[in-house]
Each structure stands twice: as structure tokens, then as C-alpha cells.
Amino acid sequence: MSRLNIWAAAKMLERSYSAHSGTQSRLPILETEGHVEAVEIKREGLRTWTQGLTERGAHDLVAEVADASLLPQAEALLRNLAHYMTSDGVQVEAEETRAYGYWAVKVRDEQLGRFELWEYNSEATEFVAGVELTLEYWRDQHEVCQRYGGEFSPPQPNQLVVLSDGV
């Protein structure tokens, strides 16, 4: 996997979850398949967003990338979050941090009725607008697992991970 040691990422997520306890964080998002009824995914240029979450009592989401090849992953991320946000009893608040794979995304209340997705920079020192790294890492994680016939199972924030040579 490029650019980041998984162990360091797990520790970074652990710090993030510790810093955002209470309603600010929940268990990591798990990959899901399926369709969230009455929620559409829209796209214009390099911006992708949900439409219909507001009518269900949640904020719509906006994801932006700089690379058009990541648009399918941006849509999958939004579907994943929409599925989570429409689960019974879930209320996502502004500034909440969530794990996606082993990287973290944060929802920011930048527009009325919409949350924009932000991510850690490559050093995991501050959040920046967009989800480019998150989606690159997600794609790379799945490609490596597929290449070696492994199951994709991202670490929980409280787990330590050991990576073997050659991966």
C-alpha cells in the first residue's frame, strides 16, 4: 500500500477517535452494498453529492475529488454514508469523524443543509477539503487484497496491525 504504513494509520485513527469521543465519533463505516431508497447520487464535474437525505432528516453529503477516475469511488463512499445515516437511531453531527477503510473522513457543515466531506492530509496532521487520499487508499487496499486473494478487513482504531514484508 502506498504512502502510509497501516500501523501508523491505525494509531492515527485511535487518536482521532479518542479526541472526538461522545457523539462526535462512532464505530468505523463498513463497506455495504445496496440502495438507499429515495436518495439519489448526483454529479457535476468532479463534485458528487447526495440528494434526498435532507427529506429523511439528515444532511445531504458532498464529496469532491481532483481525479475523475475516482468518481465511482466517491459515489460508493456517498452511498455507504447515506446507508449509515439512514439507519435507525443514527444522527450524524457536524465535525464528526468516521473511518473509511483505514483513513478518516470528517463531515463539515460548509453549506446549508449539506455536509462536505474532508479528509486527513497525507501526514494525518490536519483535515483538508476533499476525499482524494481516502478514495485512493480505499482503491489501493482493495486492489492489494484482490491481488493476493485476501479479504479486505480494515483495522479497528484500537487494534495494532503488523504488515509483512512485500505487501
VMD Tcl script that builds the backbone (N, CA, C; Angstrom):
set m [mol new atoms 501]
animate dup $m
set s [atomselect $m all]
$s set {name element resname resid chain x y z} {
  {N N MET 1 A 0.846 -1.172 0.000}
  {CA C MET 1 A 0.000 0.000 0.000}
  {C C MET 1 A 0.885 1.227 0.000}
  {N N SER 2 A 0.482 2.178 -0.765}
  {CA C SER 2 A 1.335 3.330 -0.972}
  {C C SER 2 A 1.164 4.396 0.080}
  {N N ARG 3 A 2.238 5.067 0.344}
  {CA C ARG 3 A 2.301 6.311 1.105}
  {C C ARG 3 A 2.018 6.248 2.593}
  {N N LEU 4 A 1.592 5.126 3.116}
  {CA C LEU 4 A 1.299 5.156 4.550}
  {C C LEU 4 A 1.394 3.767 5.130}
  {N N ASN 5 A 2.015 3.661 6.251}
  {CA C ASN 5 A 2.105 2.417 6.977}
  {C C ASN 5 A 0.775 2.179 7.700}
  {N N ILE 6 A 0.226 0.997 7.556}
  {CA C ILE 6 A -1.084 0.706 8.135}
  {C C ILE 6 A -1.067 0.867 9.653}
  {N N TRP 7 A 0.007 0.464 10.291}
  {CA C TRP 7 A 0.072 0.604 11.746}
  {C C TRP 7 A -0.060 2.063 12.147}
  {N N ALA 8 A 0.659 2.931 11.438}
  {CA C ALA 8 A 0.580 4.355 11.756}
  {C C ALA 8 A -0.836 4.871 11.528}
  {N N ALA 9 A -1.485 4.378 10.483}
  {CA C ALA 9 A -2.865 4.803 10.212}
  {C C ALA 9 A -3.798 4.348 11.319}
  {N N ALA 10 A -3.621 3.137 11.807}
  {CA C ALA 10 A -4.477 2.646 12.895}
  {C C ALA 10 A -4.276 3.491 14.149}
  {N N LYS 11 A -3.036 3.839 14.443}
  {CA C LYS 11 A -2.770 4.688 15.604}
  {C C LYS 11 A -3.370 6.079 15.402}
  {N N MET 12 A -3.297 6.595 14.166}
  {CA C MET 12 A -3.865 7.900 13.867}
  {C C MET 12 A -5.370 7.865 14.103}
  {N N LEU 13 A -6.030 6.808 13.661}
  {CA C LEU 13 A -7.466 6.697 13.876}
  {C C LEU 13 A -7.790 6.578 15.361}
  {N N GLU 14 A -6.948 5.849 16.092}
  {CA C GLU 14 A -7.171 5.727 17.517}
  {C C GLU 14 A -7.113 7.099 18.183}
  {N N ARG 15 A -6.130 7.919 17.801}
  {CA C ARG 15 A -6.036 9.275 18.350}
  {C C ARG 15 A -7.259 10.089 17.955}
  {N N SER 16 A -7.697 9.943 16.697}
  {CA C SER 16 A -8.850 10.695 16.205}
  {C C SER 16 A -10.100 10.322 16.989}
  {N N TYR 17 A -10.311 9.022 17.220}
  {CA C TYR 17 A -11.490 8.592 17.958}
  {C C TYR 17 A -11.419 9.036 19.407}
  {N N SER 18 A -10.223 9.023 19.986}
  {CA C SER 18 A -10.074 9.472 21.361}
  {C C SER 18 A -10.369 10.956 21.480}
  {N N ALA 19 A -9.934 11.723 20.496}
  {CA C ALA 19 A -10.121 13.175 20.532}
  {C C ALA 19 A -11.563 13.573 20.273}
  {N N HIS 20 A -12.332 12.680 19.671}
  {CA C HIS 20 A -13.712 13.017 19.300}
  {C C HIS 20 A -14.679 12.039 19.946}
  {N N SER 21 A -14.600 11.894 21.245}
  {CA C SER 21 A -15.468 10.940 21.928}
  {C C SER 21 A -16.896 11.459 22.013}
  {N N GLY 22 A -17.780 10.629 22.501}
  {CA C GLY 22 A -19.181 11.003 22.630}
  {C C GLY 22 A -19.886 10.935 21.299}
  {N N THR 23 A -20.694 11.935 20.996}
  {CA C THR 23 A -21.466 11.908 19.757}
  {C C THR 23 A -20.618 12.245 18.544}
  {N N GLN 24 A -19.376 12.644 18.737}
  {CA C GLN 24 A -18.543 13.040 17.610}
  {C C GLN 24 A -18.012 11.848 16.815}
  {N N SER 25 A -17.982 10.649 17.348}
  {CA C SER 25 A -17.458 9.514 16.595}
  {C C SER 25 A -18.248 8.261 16.927}
  {N N ARG 26 A -18.217 7.359 15.999}
  {CA C ARG 26 A -18.877 6.076 16.161}
  {C C ARG 26 A -17.952 5.011 15.598}
  {N N LEU 27 A -18.390 3.759 15.631}
  {CA C LEU 27 A -17.590 2.696 15.039}
  {C C LEU 27 A -17.339 2.989 13.562}
  {N N PRO 28 A -16.251 2.480 12.993}
  {CA C PRO 28 A -15.957 2.755 11.591}
  {C C PRO 28 A -17.064 2.288 10.654}
  {N N ILE 29 A -17.155 2.972 9.532}
  {CA C ILE 29 A -18.113 2.612 8.500}
  {C C ILE 29 A -17.647 1.306 7.868}
  {N N LEU 30 A -18.552 0.377 7.672}
  {CA C LEU 30 A -18.229 -0.858 6.983}
  {C C LEU 30 A -18.726 -0.772 5.552}
  {N N GLU 31 A -18.034 -1.433 4.647}
  {CA C GLU 31 A -18.463 -1.415 3.259}
  {C C GLU 31 A -19.810 -2.111 3.161}
  {N N THR 32 A -20.731 -1.481 2.465}
  {CA C THR 32 A -22.056 -2.065 2.299}
  {C C THR 32 A -22.433 -1.995 0.835}
  {N N GLU 33 A -23.326 -2.872 0.442}
  {CA C GLU 33 A -23.893 -2.818 -0.887}
  {C C GLU 33 A -25.384 -2.635 -0.732}
  {N N GLY 34 A -25.995 -2.137 -1.757}
  {CA C GLY 34 A -27.436 -1.942 -1.707}
  {C C GLY 34 A -27.788 -0.515 -2.020}
  {N N HIS 35 A -29.045 -0.257 -2.097}
  {CA C HIS 35 A -29.539 1.050 -2.496}
  {C C HIS 35 A -30.339 1.660 -1.356}
  {N N VAL 36 A -30.071 2.906 -1.078}
  {CA C VAL 36 A -30.848 3.625 -0.074}
  {C C VAL 36 A -32.008 4.274 -0.822}
  {N N GLU 37 A -33.212 3.848 -0.505}
  {CA C GLU 37 A -34.379 4.362 -1.215}
  {C C GLU 37 A -34.509 5.868 -1.050}
  {N N ALA 38 A -34.951 6.518 -2.101}
  {CA C ALA 38 A -35.254 7.953 -2.122}
  {C C ALA 38 A -34.024 8.837 -1.981}
  {N N VAL 39 A -32.823 8.275 -2.097}
  {CA C VAL 39 A -31.602 9.076 -2.076}
  {C C VAL 39 A -30.899 8.880 -3.406}
  {N N GLU 40 A -30.683 9.986 -4.106}
  {CA C GLU 40 A -30.012 9.933 -5.395}
  {C C GLU 40 A -28.581 10.418 -5.253}
  {N N ILE 41 A -27.724 9.954 -6.137}
  {CA C ILE 41 A -26.355 10.444 -6.214}
  {C C ILE 41 A -26.264 11.281 -7.486}
  {N N LYS 42 A -25.846 12.522 -7.322}
  {CA C LYS 42 A -25.728 13.454 -8.437}
  {C C LYS 42 A -24.251 13.757 -8.661}
  {N N ARG 43 A -23.922 14.192 -9.882}
  {CA C ARG 43 A -22.536 14.502 -10.188}
  {C C ARG 43 A -22.471 15.669 -11.169}
  {N N GLU 44 A -21.546 16.569 -10.903}
  {CA C GLU 44 A -21.246 17.647 -11.832}
  {C C GLU 44 A -19.743 17.884 -11.784}
  {N N GLY 45 A -19.084 17.674 -12.891}
  {CA C GLY 45 A -17.633 17.800 -12.917}
  {C C GLY 45 A -17.010 16.816 -11.951}
  {N N LEU 46 A -16.202 17.301 -11.044}
  {CA C LEU 46 A -15.507 16.453 -10.073}
  {C C LEU 46 A -16.182 16.464 -8.700}
  {N N ARG 47 A -17.389 16.956 -8.666}
  {CA C ARG 47 A -18.173 17.039 -7.433}
  {C C ARG 47 A -19.328 16.038 -7.495}
  {N N THR 48 A -19.496 15.275 -6.435}
  {CA C THR 48 A -20.563 14.279 -6.335}
  {C C THR 48 A -21.313 14.553 -5.033}
  {N N TRP 49 A -22.644 14.400 -5.062}
  {CA C TRP 49 A -23.418 14.683 -3.854}
  {C C TRP 49 A -24.672 13.818 -3.796}
  {N N THR 50 A -25.217 13.741 -2.583}
  {CA C THR 50 A -26.475 13.036 -2.382}
  {C C THR 50 A -27.610 14.039 -2.496}
  {N N GLN 51 A -28.754 13.532 -2.900}
  {CA C GLN 51 A -29.973 14.337 -2.897}
  {C C GLN 51 A -31.087 13.473 -2.349}
  {N N GLY 52 A -31.679 13.907 -1.254}
  {CA C GLY 52 A -32.772 13.157 -0.648}
  {C C GLY 52 A -32.564 12.844 0.821}
  {N N LEU 53 A -31.343 13.018 1.325}
  {CA C LEU 53 A -31.126 12.764 2.754}
  {C C LEU 53 A -31.805 13.821 3.616}
  {N N THR 54 A -31.852 15.051 3.136}
  {CA C THR 54 A -32.480 16.130 3.904}
  {C C THR 54 A -33.933 15.800 4.195}
  {N N GLU 55 A -34.624 15.218 3.209}
  {CA C GLU 55 A -36.023 14.853 3.393}
  {C C GLU 55 A -36.185 13.713 4.403}
  {N N ARG 56 A -35.111 13.024 4.689}
  {CA C ARG 56 A -35.155 11.921 5.651}
  {C C ARG 56 A -34.585 12.325 7.008}
  {N N GLY 57 A -34.404 13.640 7.213}
  {CA C GLY 57 A -33.956 14.138 8.497}
  {C C GLY 57 A -32.445 14.178 8.684}
  {N N ALA 58 A -31.684 14.016 7.604}
  {CA C ALA 58 A -30.221 14.056 7.682}
  {C C ALA 58 A -29.706 15.139 6.735}
  {N N HIS 59 A -28.436 15.411 6.784}
  {CA C HIS 59 A -27.826 16.354 5.851}
  {C C HIS 59 A -27.422 15.611 4.580}
  {N N ASP 60 A -27.613 16.250 3.430}
  {CA C ASP 60 A -27.034 15.701 2.209}
  {C C ASP 60 A -25.524 15.855 2.283}
  {N N LEU 61 A -24.817 15.059 1.504}
  {CA C LEU 61 A -23.358 14.993 1.549}
  {C C LEU 61 A -22.759 15.427 0.223}
  {N N VAL 62 A -21.586 16.049 0.272}
  {CA C VAL 62 A -20.864 16.478 -0.920}
  {C C VAL 62 A -19.440 15.939 -0.825}
  {N N ALA 63 A -18.993 15.299 -1.905}
  {CA C ALA 63 A -17.614 14.806 -1.991}
  {C C ALA 63 A -16.973 15.383 -3.242}
  {N N GLU 64 A -15.747 15.853 -3.096}
  {CA C GLU 64 A -15.043 16.424 -4.240}
  {C C GLU 64 A -13.683 15.746 -4.392}
  {N N VAL 65 A -13.327 15.467 -5.650}
  {CA C VAL 65 A -12.034 14.860 -5.974}
  {C C VAL 65 A -11.357 15.689 -7.061}
  {N N ALA 66 A -10.065 15.485 -7.224}
  {CA C ALA 66 A -9.318 16.181 -8.274}
  {C C ALA 66 A -9.068 15.274 -9.476}
  {N N ASP 67 A -9.332 13.980 -9.327}
  {CA C ASP 67 A -9.059 12.981 -10.358}
  {C C ASP 67 A -10.377 12.303 -10.747}
  {N N ALA 68 A -10.782 12.461 -12.002}
  {CA C ALA 68 A -12.057 11.910 -12.476}
  {C C ALA 68 A -12.129 10.390 -12.337}
  {N N SER 69 A -10.994 9.706 -12.323}
  {CA C SER 69 A -11.030 8.241 -12.191}
  {C C SER 69 A -11.536 7.811 -10.816}
  {N N LEU 70 A -11.587 8.731 -9.852}
  {CA C LEU 70 A -12.063 8.406 -8.506}
  {C C LEU 70 A -13.554 8.671 -8.314}
  {N N LEU 71 A -14.242 9.147 -9.350}
  {CA C LEU 71 A -15.667 9.438 -9.217}
  {C C LEU 71 A -16.503 8.212 -8.839}
  {N N PRO 72 A -16.234 7.022 -9.397}
  {CA C PRO 72 A -17.003 5.849 -8.946}
  {C C PRO 72 A -16.782 5.547 -7.463}
  {N N GLN 73 A -15.556 5.730 -6.976}
  {CA C GLN 73 A -15.288 5.515 -5.547}
  {C C GLN 73 A -15.974 6.586 -4.703}
  {N N ALA 74 A -16.048 7.818 -5.206}
  {CA C ALA 74 A -16.746 8.885 -4.477}
  {C C ALA 74 A -18.225 8.544 -4.339}
  {N N GLU 75 A -18.809 8.023 -5.404}
  {CA C GLU 75 A -20.211 7.621 -5.349}
  {C C GLU 75 A -20.408 6.488 -4.345}
  {N N ALA 76 A -19.500 5.515 -4.343}
  {CA C ALA 76 A -19.604 4.400 -3.394}
  {C C ALA 76 A -19.483 4.900 -1.950}
  {N N LEU 77 A -18.588 5.845 -1.699}
  {CA C LEU 77 A -18.451 6.422 -0.363}
  {C C LEU 77 A -19.740 7.114 0.062}
  {N N LEU 78 A -20.325 7.892 -0.833}
  {CA C LEU 78 A -21.574 8.588 -0.504}
  {C C LEU 78 A -22.708 7.603 -0.250}
  {N N ARG 79 A -22.795 6.542 -1.048}
  {CA C ARG 79 A -23.829 5.522 -0.813}
  {C C ARG 79 A -23.627 4.860 0.548}
  {N N ASN 80 A -22.377 4.592 0.873}
  {CA C ASN 80 A -22.050 3.974 2.149}
  {C C ASN 80 A -22.484 4.871 3.301}
  {N N LEU 81 A -22.123 6.138 3.231}
  {CA C LEU 81 A -22.501 7.079 4.281}
  {C C LEU 81 A -24.009 7.285 4.340}
  {N N ALA 82 A -24.663 7.361 3.179}
  {CA C ALA 82 A -26.119 7.533 3.144}
  {C C ALA 82 A -26.810 6.341 3.808}
  {N N HIS 83 A -26.303 5.150 3.532}
  {CA C HIS 83 A -26.858 3.947 4.159}
  {C C HIS 83 A -26.723 4.038 5.676}
  {N N TYR 84 A -25.554 4.419 6.136}
  {CA C TYR 84 A -25.312 4.554 7.574}
  {C C TYR 84 A -26.214 5.636 8.176}
  {N N MET 85 A -26.296 6.796 7.513}
  {CA C MET 85 A -27.042 7.929 8.056}
  {C C MET 85 A -28.539 7.689 8.099}
  {N N THR 86 A -29.033 6.749 7.316}
  {CA C THR 86 A -30.465 6.466 7.325}
  {C C THR 86 A -30.799 5.243 8.187}
  {N N SER 87 A -29.816 4.742 8.917}
  {CA C SER 87 A -30.060 3.647 9.856}
  {C C SER 87 A -30.837 4.174 11.043}
  {N N ASP 88 A -31.627 3.309 11.645}
  {CA C ASP 88 A -32.428 3.704 12.809}
  {C C ASP 88 A -31.541 4.221 13.933}
  {N N GLY 89 A -31.912 5.356 14.470}
  {CA C GLY 89 A -31.230 5.899 15.633}
  {C C GLY 89 A -29.922 6.615 15.371}
  {N N VAL 90 A -29.503 6.724 14.124}
  {CA C VAL 90 A -28.226 7.368 13.820}
  {C C VAL 90 A -28.457 8.843 13.521}
  {N N GLN 91 A -27.686 9.692 14.189}
  {CA C GLN 91 A -27.727 11.126 13.939}
  {C C GLN 91 A -26.289 11.596 13.770}
  {N N VAL 92 A -25.901 11.918 12.561}
  {CA C VAL 92 A -24.546 12.386 12.285}
  {C C VAL 92 A -24.499 13.894 12.480}
  {N N GLU 93 A -23.520 14.344 13.247}
  {CA C GLU 93 A -23.363 15.759 13.571}
  {C C GLU 93 A -22.175 16.355 12.822}
  {N N ALA 94 A -22.193 17.676 12.637}
  {CA C ALA 94 A -21.071 18.378 12.019}
  {C C ALA 94 A -19.791 18.109 12.807}
  {N N GLU 95 A -18.688 17.997 12.101}
  {CA C GLU 95 A -17.354 17.746 12.658}
  {C C GLU 95 A -17.161 16.302 13.124}
  {N N GLU 96 A -18.121 15.442 12.856}
  {CA C GLU 96 A -17.964 14.035 13.226}
  {C C GLU 96 A -16.947 13.382 12.300}
  {N N THR 97 A -16.088 12.567 12.886}
  {CA C THR 97 A -15.045 11.864 12.142}
  {C C THR 97 A -15.424 10.394 12.025}
  {N N ARG 98 A -15.265 9.845 10.827}
  {CA C ARG 98 A -15.589 8.447 10.550}
  {C C ARG 98 A -14.430 7.795 9.824}
  {N N ALA 99 A -14.242 6.523 10.049}
  {CA C ALA 99 A -13.230 5.771 9.315}
  {C C ALA 99 A -13.842 5.222 8.036}
  {N N TYR 100 A -13.057 5.247 6.983}
  {CA C TYR 100 A -13.441 4.605 5.717}
  {C C TYR 100 A -12.219 3.832 5.274}
  {N N GLY 101 A -12.271 2.501 5.404}
  {CA C GLY 101 A -11.054 1.724 5.261}
  {C C GLY 101 A -10.187 2.029 6.462}
  {N N TYR 102 A -8.944 2.416 6.221}
  {CA C TYR 102 A -8.102 2.802 7.348}
  {C C TYR 102 A -7.820 4.301 7.368}
  {N N TRP 103 A -8.523 5.077 6.576}
  {CA C TRP 103 A -8.346 6.525 6.557}
  {C C TRP 103 A -9.572 7.174 7.196}
  {N N ALA 104 A -9.474 8.445 7.528}
  {CA C ALA 104 A -10.567 9.117 8.222}
  {C C ALA 104 A -11.160 10.225 7.359}
  {N N VAL 105 A -12.476 10.328 7.422}
  {CA C VAL 105 A -13.188 11.440 6.789}
  {C C VAL 105 A -13.968 12.174 7.873}
  {N N LYS 106 A -14.177 13.448 7.642}
  {CA C LYS 106 A -14.912 14.284 8.583}
  {C C LYS 106 A -16.004 14.995 7.805}
  {N N VAL 107 A -17.166 15.144 8.432}
  {CA C VAL 107 A -18.237 15.919 7.808}
  {C C VAL 107 A -18.182 17.339 8.347}
  {N N ARG 108 A -18.188 18.285 7.441}
  {CA C ARG 108 A -18.128 19.703 7.804}
  {C C ARG 108 A -19.386 20.388 7.316}
  {N N ASP 109 A -19.949 21.222 8.150}
  {CA C ASP 109 A -21.162 21.960 7.824}
  {C C ASP 109 A -20.772 23.230 7.065}
  {N N GLU 110 A -20.459 23.075 5.779}
  {CA C GLU 110 A -19.977 24.188 4.960}
  {C C GLU 110 A -21.093 24.850 4.145}
  {N N GLN 111 A -22.189 24.132 3.927}
  {CA C GLN 111 A -23.316 24.657 3.153}
  {C C GLN 111 A -24.596 24.344 3.909}
  {N N LEU 112 A -25.583 25.207 3.805}
  {CA C LEU 112 A -26.851 24.991 4.479}
  {C C LEU 112 A -27.480 23.675 4.006}
  {N N GLY 113 A -27.728 22.772 4.934}
  {CA C GLY 113 A -28.375 21.502 4.626}
  {C C GLY 113 A -27.467 20.447 4.028}
  {N N ARG 114 A -26.180 20.752 3.866}
  {CA C ARG 114 A -25.236 19.790 3.286}
  {C C ARG 114 A -23.969 19.719 4.125}
  {N N PHE 115 A -23.453 18.509 4.236}
  {CA C PHE 115 A -22.151 18.303 4.853}
  {C C PHE 115 A -21.147 18.056 3.734}
  {N N GLU 116 A -20.033 18.763 3.776}
  {CA C GLU 116 A -18.931 18.484 2.853}
  {C C GLU 116 A -17.987 17.508 3.521}
  {N N LEU 117 A -17.434 16.597 2.728}
  {CA C LEU 117 A -16.508 15.607 3.260}
  {C C LEU 117 A -15.084 16.142 3.175}
  {N N TRP 118 A -14.379 16.047 4.280}
  {CA C TRP 118 A -12.979 16.417 4.385}
  {C C TRP 118 A -12.200 15.174 4.800}
  {N N GLU 119 A -10.892 15.198 4.627}
  {CA C GLU 119 A -10.045 14.068 4.985}
  {C C GLU 119 A -8.742 14.575 5.590}
  {N N TYR 120 A -8.034 13.647 6.229}
  {CA C TYR 120 A -6.702 13.985 6.702}
  {C C TYR 120 A -5.777 14.228 5.521}
  {N N ASN 121 A -4.809 15.131 5.699}
  {CA C ASN 121 A -3.760 15.283 4.698}
  {C C ASN 121 A -2.877 14.035 4.747}
  {N N SER 122 A -1.895 13.929 3.861}
  {CA C SER 122 A -1.092 12.706 3.759}
  {C C SER 122 A -0.268 12.422 5.009}
  {N N GLU 123 A -0.005 13.429 5.829}
  {CA C GLU 123 A 0.721 13.218 7.080}
  {C C GLU 123 A -0.221 12.976 8.258}
  {N N ALA 124 A -1.517 13.036 8.016}
  {CA C ALA 124 A -2.542 12.848 9.052}
  {C C ALA 124 A -2.378 13.854 10.191}
  {N N THR 125 A -2.061 15.103 9.828}
  {CA C THR 125 A -1.872 16.141 10.832}
  {C C THR 125 A -3.010 17.141 10.866}
  {N N GLU 126 A -3.753 17.274 9.762}
  {CA C GLU 126 A -4.885 18.198 9.727}
  {C C GLU 126 A -5.867 17.754 8.649}
  {N N PHE 127 A -7.109 18.185 8.806}
  {CA C PHE 127 A -8.119 17.871 7.808}
  {C C PHE 127 A -8.100 18.902 6.692}
  {N N VAL 128 A -8.284 18.411 5.453}
  {CA C VAL 128 A -8.323 19.263 4.274}
  {C C VAL 128 A -9.577 18.915 3.471}
  {N N ALA 129 A -10.032 19.852 2.671}
  {CA C ALA 129 A -11.239 19.628 1.871}
  {C C ALA 129 A -11.001 18.531 0.842}
  {N N GLY 130 A -12.041 17.741 0.599}
  {CA C GLY 130 A -11.982 16.694 -0.415}
  {C C GLY 130 A -11.760 15.313 0.181}
  {N N VAL 131 A -11.798 14.306 -0.712}
  {CA C VAL 131 A -11.630 12.916 -0.275}
  {C C VAL 131 A -10.697 12.138 -1.203}
  {N N GLU 132 A -9.791 12.823 -1.846}
  {CA C GLU 132 A -8.866 12.214 -2.806}
  {C C GLU 132 A -8.037 11.079 -2.197}
  {N N LEU 133 A -7.320 11.351 -1.120}
  {CA C LEU 133 A -6.481 10.321 -0.495}
  {C C LEU 133 A -7.311 9.167 0.033}
  {N N THR 134 A -8.416 9.490 0.665}
  {CA C THR 134 A -9.298 8.455 1.210}
  {C C THR 134 A -9.675 7.451 0.132}
  {N N LEU 135 A -10.081 7.961 -1.027}
  {CA C LEU 135 A -10.534 7.089 -2.111}
  {C C LEU 135 A -9.373 6.369 -2.791}
  {N N GLU 136 A -8.221 7.025 -2.897}
  {CA C GLU 136 A -7.037 6.343 -3.439}
  {C C GLU 136 A -6.635 5.190 -2.530}
  {N N TYR 137 A -6.591 5.441 -1.232}
  {CA C TYR 137 A -6.214 4.389 -0.294}
  {C C TYR 137 A -7.227 3.255 -0.310}
  {N N TRP 138 A -8.513 3.588 -0.358}
  {CA C TRP 138 A -9.575 2.574 -0.413}
  {C C TRP 138 A -9.393 1.686 -1.644}
  {N N ARG 139 A -9.185 2.328 -2.799}
  {CA C ARG 139 A -8.986 1.585 -4.050}
  {C C ARG 139 A -7.734 0.718 -3.955}
  {N N ASP 140 A -6.627 1.288 -3.477}
  {CA C ASP 140 A -5.374 0.541 -3.365}
  {C C ASP 140 A -5.510 -0.637 -2.407}
  {N N GLN 141 A -6.193 -0.449 -1.293}
  {CA C GLN 141 A -6.394 -1.531 -0.328}
  {C C GLN 141 A -7.117 -2.704 -0.972}
  {N N HIS 142 A -8.169 -2.409 -1.715}
  {CA C HIS 142 A -8.935 -3.466 -2.362}
  {C C HIS 142 A -8.129 -4.153 -3.459}
  {N N GLU 143 A -7.339 -3.390 -4.203}
  {CA C GLU 143 A -6.514 -3.988 -5.257}
  {C C GLU 143 A -5.479 -4.939 -4.681}
  {N N VAL 144 A -4.822 -4.564 -3.593}
  {CA C VAL 144 A -3.829 -5.430 -2.963}
  {C C VAL 144 A -4.498 -6.699 -2.430}
  {N N CYS 145 A -5.620 -6.547 -1.762}
  {CA C CYS 145 A -6.326 -7.728 -1.247}
  {C C CYS 145 A -6.736 -8.663 -2.373}
  {N N GLN 146 A -7.250 -8.088 -3.455}
  {CA C GLN 146 A -7.666 -8.912 -4.590}
  {C C GLN 146 A -6.465 -9.617 -5.224}
  {N N ARG 147 A -5.364 -8.906 -5.362}
  {CA C ARG 147 A -4.155 -9.477 -5.971}
  {C C ARG 147 A -3.651 -10.675 -5.180}
  {N N TYR 148 A -3.732 -10.613 -3.850}
  {CA C TYR 148 A -3.203 -11.681 -3.012}
  {C C TYR 148 A -4.284 -12.607 -2.466}
  {N N GLY 149 A -5.514 -12.436 -2.949}
  {CA C GLY 149 A -6.595 -13.319 -2.540}
  {C C GLY 149 A -6.999 -13.144 -1.082}
  {N N GLY 150 A -6.762 -11.968 -0.538}
  {CA C GLY 150 A -7.100 -11.716 0.864}
  {C C GLY 150 A -8.413 -10.984 0.995}
  {N N GLU 151 A -9.014 -11.131 2.155}
  {CA C GLU 151 A -10.246 -10.411 2.455}
  {C C GLU 151 A -9.894 -9.015 2.938}
  {N N PHE 152 A -10.619 -8.015 2.473}
  {CA C PHE 152 A -10.389 -6.656 2.956}
  {C C PHE 152 A -11.047 -6.514 4.309}
  {N N SER 153 A -10.246 -6.273 5.323}
  {CA C SER 153 A -10.742 -6.163 6.684}
  {C C SER 153 A -9.964 -5.047 7.382}
  {N N PRO 154 A -10.454 -3.807 7.256}
  {CA C PRO 154 A -9.707 -2.690 7.838}
  {C C PRO 154 A -9.637 -2.793 9.349}
  {N N PRO 155 A -8.526 -2.311 9.928}
  {CA C PRO 155 A -8.374 -2.396 11.379}
  {C C PRO 155 A -9.317 -1.461 12.118}
  {N N GLN 156 A -9.706 -1.872 13.290}
  {CA C GLN 156 A -10.449 -1.006 14.197}
  {C C GLN 156 A -9.443 -0.058 14.845}
  {N N PRO 157 A -9.861 1.104 15.297}
  {CA C PRO 157 A -8.924 2.078 15.855}
  {C C PRO 157 A -8.113 1.574 17.046}
  {N N ASN 158 A -8.631 0.613 17.783}
  {CA C ASN 158 A -7.911 0.131 18.955}
  {C C ASN 158 A -7.046 -1.093 18.670}
  {N N GLN 159 A -6.929 -1.493 17.403}
  {CA C GLN 159 A -6.115 -2.638 17.047}
  {C C GLN 159 A -4.723 -2.192 16.624}
  {N N LEU 160 A -3.743 -3.033 16.920}
  {CA C LEU 160 A -2.410 -2.855 16.367}
  {C C LEU 160 A -2.299 -3.775 15.169}
  {N N VAL 161 A -1.632 -3.329 14.133}
  {CA C VAL 161 A -1.546 -4.094 12.900}
  {C C VAL 161 A -0.083 -4.303 12.552}
  {N N VAL 162 A 0.255 -5.505 12.109}
  {CA C VAL 162 A 1.600 -5.801 11.644}
  {C C VAL 162 A 1.500 -6.094 10.157}
  {N N LEU 163 A 2.374 -5.507 9.399}
  {CA C LEU 163 A 2.373 -5.657 7.950}
  {C C LEU 163 A 3.594 -6.488 7.569}
  {N N SER 164 A 3.410 -7.538 6.760}
  {CA C SER 164 A 4.530 -8.382 6.374}
  {C C SER 164 A 5.332 -7.722 5.256}
  {N N ASP 165 A 6.596 -8.098 5.152}
  {CA C ASP 165 A 7.443 -7.598 4.070}
  {C C ASP 165 A 6.838 -7.985 2.734}
  {N N GLY 166 A 6.931 -7.093 1.773}
  {CA C GLY 166 A 6.458 -7.399 0.433}
  {C C GLY 166 A 5.040 -6.952 0.154}
  {N N VAL 167 A 4.344 -6.486 1.150}
  {CA C VAL 167 A 2.964 -6.005 0.913}
  {C C VAL 167 A 2.940 -4.521 1.116}
}
mol reanalyze $m
mol bondsrecalc $m
mol representation Tube
mol addrep $m
